[in-house]
Amino acid sequence: MGAFASFDQSVREFKSRPLHKNMLMKMKPRIMPPTYFITFLVLLVCSHFIFPVKKIIFPPHNYVGIVLILFGVIINVWADALFKKNEINVKPHEVPVKLLVSGPFRMSRHPMYLGMTSILLGVAILLGSLVTFIFPMIFVVVMEIVFIPLEEKNLEKNFGEKYLAYKKKVRRWI
């Protein structure tokens, strides 16, 4: 019993330590969001051809997917340009130096994830087969579990009330 109690105490002490910038920077996911995006995009397209379960969207309705793909590309390029213009690193595990609230960040706290999801959904609609729709959903779940909590914790820690006010005003996705 004594060994378990001391282990439990060690875990509680570790969890109670304040997170410092150095620790947050070390907490980095091994696989970055664009890697997930490209992987899911390839799996989406391959699954359409390998597992043609059922086609549910037919021409000309499937061309709506092109609009979503264009929206996703535009929002990603726009958000990336703002990061570069403001000299902010795009890597989600790094501590942010500035809080972006303009451009696509006025409508979404995570416009790059929104853009990637839009592209995946657009390709799924364009291909029109049922099996392809699983990949945009999985992508959203992965972003929600792996990246967004860490990013939002870092933003809240660095920008405090300013970020909390922004968070109340702007939705996570759209």
N, C-alpha and C positions, 0 to 999 in steps of 0.2 A: 504494500500500500504506500510506503514511504517514497519509493521511486516514482510511482505515478503522481503523487502529490507534488514532488519537486519538479517533475516534467510539466505538470499543469501550471505550476507557479511560473516557470520559465516562459511558457507560451503566453500567459497573461501579461508578464512583464514586457515581452517583445511587442505584443499587440498594443500596449499602452504607451510605447515610445512615440514621440512626435516624428512624423515623416519630414525629413529634410530634403532639400533640392537634390543633393547627391543620391539619396536613396531612391527618390522618384525617377531620376535619370537611369538608375541601374535596373529598375523594374520595366524592362522592355520586352514586349512580345517578340518572339523569334521570327515570326512571319508577319510581314507588313500588309496593310490593307490592299495595295495594288496586286500583290501576289495572290491573295484570296480572290480578288476580282477576276484576274486573268484565269486562274484555275477554274473558277465557277463558270466563266464564259466558255472556256474550252469544253468543260464537262457538259454544259448546256447544249452546245452545238453537237457534240458527239452523241449525247443521249438522244437527240432528235433523230439522228440517222441510225444509231445502233438499236434503240428501243422505240420504234415508231408505234407507241401504244395506241394513241387516238389523236387525230387532228381535230381541234375544237374551234379554230379560227381560220377562216378561209378568205381568199382574195375577194374583194378589195379591202375588207375589214382589217386584215392583218397589216396593212400599210400604216396603220396608226402607230405601229412599232417604230417606224422610221422617225416619227415626231418625238417619241420618247428617247430614242437614241440620240438625236440631235440635241434635245434638251439636256441630256446627261453629259454630252461632250462639252456643250457651251458652259454649263455650270461648273464643270471640273476645270476647264481652262481658265475661266474667270476667277474662281477661288484660288487656283494655283498662281495666277498672275498677281493677285493681291498679296499672297504670302511672299512672293519674290520681291514685289515692290516695297513691302514693309520689312524686308529682311528677316522673315520669320521662317524657322525650319518647319517643314511639313510633317516631320516624323512625330507620330502620336505619343511616343514614350518620352519625348523631351519636354522639359519645362518651358512653357510659352513665355516670351518676353513682352509681347503686346497682345491686347485683346482686339480682335477684328470684329466690328459690328456693322460694317458697311458692305455694299455690294450684295452678293448672294447670302451673306451672313445676316442680312435684315430679315430674310424669310426662313432660314434654317440655321440651327447652331452647328450643323455638320453637313454643309452643302456638298462636300466632295463624296461623302458616303451616299448622299441623296443622288448625286450624279451617277455614281457607279451602279446603284440600285436601279436607277432609271434606264441605264443602258442595258443591264441584264433583263429587266422586264420588257424593254423594247425589242430585244432580240427574241425573247420567248414569244411575244405576240407576233412578231414577224414570221417566225417559224411555225407558230400556231399549234404545236403538239402539246398535249397535256403534260407530259413528263418534264418539259422544259421549265414549267412554272415553279418547280420545287427549288431551283437554284437561286432566284432572287430572294425567296423567303429564307433560305439557309444563310445567305449573305447578310441579310438584315439581322438575323439572330446572332451570327458571329460578331458583327460590329457592336451590337447591343451588349454582348457578354464580355468580349475580349478588349475592345478599344474604347468605347464611349465612356464607361465608368472611370477609367484611368484618366482620360483626357479631361472630363468634367471635374474630377477631384483636383487635378493639377491647376485648372483654371480657377476654381473656387479658392484654392489655397493661395494662389498668386495675386488674384484680383479682388477677392473678398466680396464686399457689397456691390461693387461695380458689376461683377459677373453675375451675382444673384439677381440684380435688377434686370440685366440682359436676359437671364434665364427665364424670368417671369414674363418677359415681353415676347420672346422668340421661342417658337416650338423646337423640339429636338430635330424632327425630320422636316415637316412642312405643315 
